[in-house]
Amino acid sequence: MESGNRPAAQGPLVGIRVLDVGQLVAGPMTGTLLADWGADVVKVEQPLIGDPIRKLGSHTGAPLWWKVNGRGKRSVALDLHL
């Protein structure tokens, strides 16, 4: 086991790091699939806004689509505005 609750990565993409800068469905779902195959996926989002999919659908108080699209990823907020 690695630190935290994340199990040790397994799959053909172990050792590959991916930056997920997409929003809503297509790009983030690709990042999710890569994470499922063992890649280290880092989701980059805007501060305070985040990915709009975080607000779509709610199930027991948590956004359902974010649970699907955010699994297996680490998230970081990055402000690129001057």
C-alpha positions in Angstrom: 0.0 0.0 0.0 1.1 3.5 -0.8 0.6 6.3 1.7 -3.0 7.3 2.3 -5.9 5.1 1.1 -4.7 4.7 -2.5 -3.5 1.1 -3.3 -0.3 0.6 -5.2 -0.8 1.2 -8.9 -1.0 -1.7 -11.3 -1.4 -1.9 -15.0 0.4 -1.3 -18.3 0.8 2.5 -17.7 2.5 2.4 -14.3 5.2 5.0 -14.3 3.5 7.3 -16.8 2.3 10.7 -15.5 -0.6 12.5 -17.3 -1.8 16.1 -16.9 -5.6 16.2 -17.3 -6.5 19.8 -18.3 -9.9 18.9 -19.9 -13.3 19.9 -18.6 -16.7 18.3 -18.4 -16.7 14.8 -20.0 -14.5 13.7 -22.9 -11.0 14.8 -21.7 -11.5 13.9 -18.0 -13.0 10.5 -18.9 -9.9 9.8 -20.9 -7.8 10.7 -17.9 -9.9 8.4 -15.8 -9.4 5.5 -18.1 -5.6 6.1 -18.1 -5.7 6.1 -14.3 -7.6 2.9 -14.4 -4.7 1.4 -16.4 -2.1 2.6 -13.9 -1.1 6.1 -15.0 -0.5 8.8 -12.4 -3.1 11.3 -13.5 -3.0 14.9 -12.1 -6.2 16.9 -12.7 -5.5 20.6 -13.2 -8.4 23.0 -12.4 -9.0 26.7 -12.0 -9.0 28.0 -8.4 -12.5 28.6 -6.9 -14.2 27.4 -10.1 -12.9 23.9 -10.6 -14.3 21.6 -13.3 -18.0 22.4 -14.1 -18.8 18.7 -13.8 -18.3 18.9 -10.0 -21.7 20.6 -9.9 -23.7 18.2 -12.2 -25.9 15.6 -10.6 -26.1 15.0 -6.9 -26.3 11.7 -5.1 -26.3 11.7 -1.3 -24.9 15.2 -1.2 -21.9 14.5 -3.5 -21.8 15.3 -7.3 -22.4 11.9 -9.0 -20.5 12.8 -12.2 -17.4 13.9 -10.2 -17.3 10.6 -8.5 -17.1 8.9 -11.9 -14.7 11.4 -13.6 -12.5 12.1 -10.6 -11.7 8.6 -9.5 -8.1 7.6 -9.5 -6.8 11.1 -10.0 -5.0 13.7 -7.9 -6.3 17.3 -8.2 -4.4 20.6 -8.2 -5.7 24.2 -8.6 -3.6 26.4 -10.9 -4.2 30.0 -11.7 -2.7 31.0 -15.1 -4.2 34.5 -15.3 -2.0 37.5 -15.1 
